[in-house]
Each structure stands twice: as structure tokens, then as C-alpha cells.
């Protein structure tokens, strides 16, 4: 058999992908992509505490009551719960009647956005960190530090956060 008739060698097929390389790439992508997605931020807006998430309760309406500039109606923040303002990356809570607090909605673990307030806890969906609605302190999970407090001003029935 002459040189021209010989089967292709590695040097002649260096630019082509073999089956093993393709399957190896698919396997790595199939494992890595879900892991990366688990570390991403949530995109849902918000919810009130579990007792106020009923659609007939305006306090459980989430961020829909918020107008731009970090303001929200006092009636949109349920007592004993809170509301996440996703666009502003802020969570506003009402630990006791008429007492309003605000914190950054960015989890201190891996910067995911917290997405809900339930049972007196601000909840991050990414890795299970929970924070107190009273002071933003970590109550459980991998978060290394509390949520940063924001300034709250209440004028009439409007809450401004800065």
C-alpha cells in the first residue's frame, strides 16, 4: 500500500473532533451548567409573609405596589412580614405594627437576591440563608454577615428607602 492509500493519521485529522471529545464536552457542559445556574440570582419579584400571601390581602402583593425611587405604600408591607422591591434591590419589613425597616436584598453569601419574606424571616432561595426581619441578622444558612440596613422615612402612608 502506498503512502497516499494509508489511513489518516493523527496529524492529518488534528483539526477534526473525534467522538470522545464531543461526548466529553457534552458531559462537562451537562454537569457544569446546572451547577452554575444554581448560583445565579432569583428573578421572581416578592411575596409577603405566608399568612398574607392570599390574593385578597393587599399586604401580600409583593413589589407591584412600589413606585420608582425606593418608595412603597405602608399597606403593601404586611405586619410581621415584608416586601422585596426587586428593581431597587431592597427588602422592606414591618416587624411590629407601624415599625418599618429596610435592608439590602442582596444576600451576603453569594450576592443572590432574596425573594420572599415568610415566618418573620427574609429568605434567599439560592443556598437557604435566612435573615431576621427585625435587624437583618443571619438566622440560618451559609450567609457570613447580616443584610445592610437602609434608611427608612415614613410620610403619611408612604415609605421611602434610601
N, C-alpha and C positions, 0 to 999 in steps of 0.2 A: 504494500500500500504506500502510495506516495505521500509527501508532506501535505499536499493540498487535500487529500482524501481523509486525513485523520480527523478524529472527533475534536470539537473545540476544546481548548484548554482554558484554565482559569484566566490566563492573560487575555484571551480573546473574548471572554464573557464578563470581564470586570465591570462593565457598565450596566449589565443586566441584573435584575433582582431574582434570586432563586426563591423557591417556595418556603424554605426555612426562614429566610429573612423577612418575608412578607408576614408569615404567621407569627414570628417573634414580635414584630411591630404591632400587630393586632392584639396580641396578648398583653403587651406592655401598656398599650393605649386603653385596653379594656379594664385594666386594673387601676391605672393612674387617674383616668378621667373621673370615675366616681369618687375617688379619694379627694381630688381637687375640688369637686363640686360640693362635697360635704363641708369644706372650709369656707365656702362662699357666703355672702350675706343674704339674709332673707329679703323678699320683696313684698311680702304682704304688708298691708298698712298697719292696722292695730286692732285691739279689742279691749273692751273694758274688763272688769273682773268677772269671774264665772257667774256671779249672781246677777250681773247687769248686762249680759250679752244677749238677752232676749230682744228681739227686734222691736217690741213695743216700748222698750225703755230707751229714751234718747240718750242717756248717760253711757250706753254701751255702743254708741255709734262710731267709735274709732276716730280717725283723723278727718272725717268728712265735715265736721263742724269747724275745722280750723280755717282761718283765712290767712293769707300770706303774712310774713313778718313775725312769726312766732307768737300769734295770738290765738286764743281759743275761748269759747264760752264756758263759764263755770258749770253750766248744766251738762256739758259734754265730758266732764271728768267725774266719774262715779265716786261716791264716798266709799272709802276702804279699797279703792282701786285706782285706775289711772287710764291715760290715753297716750298712745305713741303718735307723735307727729313725724311721720316718716320723712317728709320733704325737708323738715328742719333738723332732723336727727336729734329730737328731743322727746323725752317722756315726761308728762305732767301727771302728778299723783295728788290724791286727796286722802291722806292718812286718817284724818278726823274731819268732822263736818266743818267746812269753812277754812280749813288749813290746806294750803296748796304748796306743793314742792315741785321742782323741775330738775331734771338731770340729763346729761348727755345720753342718747340712746345707743351709743357705740360701746359694745361690750369690751371690757378691758382684757379679755383673754386673747382674742384674735380679730378684733375690730368688726365683728358681725353686728348688725343692727338688732336690738331687742325688738320683739314683735308683739308682745302682749303683756298684760298685767292681769294676774289672777291670784286669788287667795292671798292677797297682801304682798305679792312678790312680782318684781319685774323679771321677765323671763327671756333669756337668749336661746333661740332654737338651735344654734349651731352645735354647742357642746354641753348644754344643760346648766349654764351658770344662772343663778337666781340672786336677785338683789332686793333689799328692803325698800318698800315704798316710803318709809319714814326718813331715811337718811342716805339711801343709795349704797349702803354697805353690802358686802358679799355675804349671802346666807348659805349658799352651797354652790358646788361646781368648781371648775378649774380657774375661774377668774382670779387674778392675783391682787386686784385692788378695787375699791368702790367706784361707782359711777361718779363723775364730776358733777357737782351741784351747779345749777344755773340760777340767775337772779329772777325772781318772780314778783310781778306787780299786779295787784288786783284792783281794777277800777270798775265799779258797778258790777255788771255780770260778765266782764271780760278779763281774761288773764293774759298778761304779756310776759314773754320769756326773753331774756337777753343773756 
